[in-house]
Amino acid sequence: MTVLKKLLLLTAAFLLIFTGIWLVVVNDQSISLNLLVFAIPQINTGLVVLLSFAVGSFVGLLVGFNLFSLLKLNNRLYWLRREVRQLQDALGDNRRR
């Protein structure tokens, strides 16, 4: 990894952490959440937004990686089926001779 790439990643991580902390500090109003299973009496609004973003990003990454691997497997299956079909055609031509 080049030094510039490491510096850019470090800067992006710092900005993300700073933005998250700033979001929690600026939105200091307290809210109460009533979820389907349980209720949370009082929690910081910025913390709710930050946790929602983090959980959504994590779930999105998991779904994205899973979907990407399924697409790769489907593509591989397509090419293998095509190769089998070509080999069967070639084998069928040799049997006829």
C-alpha positions in Angstrom: 0.0 0.0 0.0 1.4 3.3 -0.9 1.9 6.1 1.7 -0.6 8.3 -0.1 -3.3 5.6 0.1 -2.6 5.0 3.8 -2.8 8.7 4.4 -6.1 9.0 2.6 -7.6 6.1 4.5 -6.4 7.5 7.8 -7.9 10.9 6.9 -11.2 9.3 5.9 -11.3 7.3 9.1 -10.6 10.4 11.2 -13.3 12.4 9.5 -15.8 9.6 10.0 -15.0 9.4 13.7 -15.1 13.1 14.1 -18.4 13.4 12.2 -19.9 10.7 14.5 -18.8 12.4 17.7 -19.9 15.7 16.4 -23.3 14.3 15.5 -23.8 12.9 19.1 -22.6 16.2 20.7 -24.7 18.5 18.6 -27.9 16.4 18.8 -28.1 16.3 22.6 -31.9 16.1 22.9 -33.2 13.0 24.7 -35.9 10.8 23.2 -37.6 7.6 24.3 -37.9 4.8 21.8 -40.7 2.2 21.8 -39.5 -0.7 19.7 -41.6 -3.8 19.0 -40.1 -6.0 21.6 -38.9 -3.5 24.3 -38.8 0.2 25.1 -35.8 2.4 25.7 -36.7 5.2 28.2 -34.2 8.0 27.4 -31.4 8.1 24.8 -29.5 10.8 23.0 -30.9 11.6 19.5 -27.4 11.7 18.0 -26.6 8.3 19.4 -29.7 6.9 17.9 -28.8 8.3 14.4 -25.2 7.1 14.7 -26.2 3.6 15.9 -28.8 3.3 13.1 -26.2 4.3 10.5 -23.7 1.8 11.9 -26.2 -1.1 12.0 -27.5 -0.3 8.6 -24.0 -0.1 7.1 -23.1 -3.4 8.7 -26.2 -5.1 7.4 -25.7 -3.6 4.0 -22.2 -4.8 3.8 -23.2 -8.3 4.8 -26.0 -8.4 2.2 -23.7 -6.8 -0.5 -20.9 -9.3 0.0 -23.3 -12.2 0.0 -25.1 -11.0 -3.1 -21.7 -10.4 -4.8 -20.6 -14.0 -4.0 -23.9 -15.4 -5.3 -23.5 -13.4 -8.6 -19.9 -14.8 -9.0 -21.2 -18.3 -8.4 -24.0 -17.9 -10.9 -21.6 -16.6 -13.5 -19.3 -19.6 -12.9 -22.2 -22.0 -13.1 -23.3 -20.4 -16.5 -19.8 -20.9 -17.9 -19.5 -24.5 -16.6 -22.9 -25.4 -18.1 -21.9 -23.9 -21.4 -18.6 -25.9 -21.3 -20.5 -29.1 -20.5 -22.9 -28.4 -23.4 -20.0 -27.9 -25.8 -18.3 -31.1 -24.6 -21.6 -33.0 -25.0 -22.0 -31.6 -28.5 -18.4 -32.6 -29.4 -18.9 -36.1 -27.9 -22.1 -36.5 -29.8 -20.4 -35.5 -33.1 -17.7 -38.1 -32.5 -20.2 -40.9 -31.8 -22.0 -40.3 -35.1 -18.8 -40.8 -37.2 
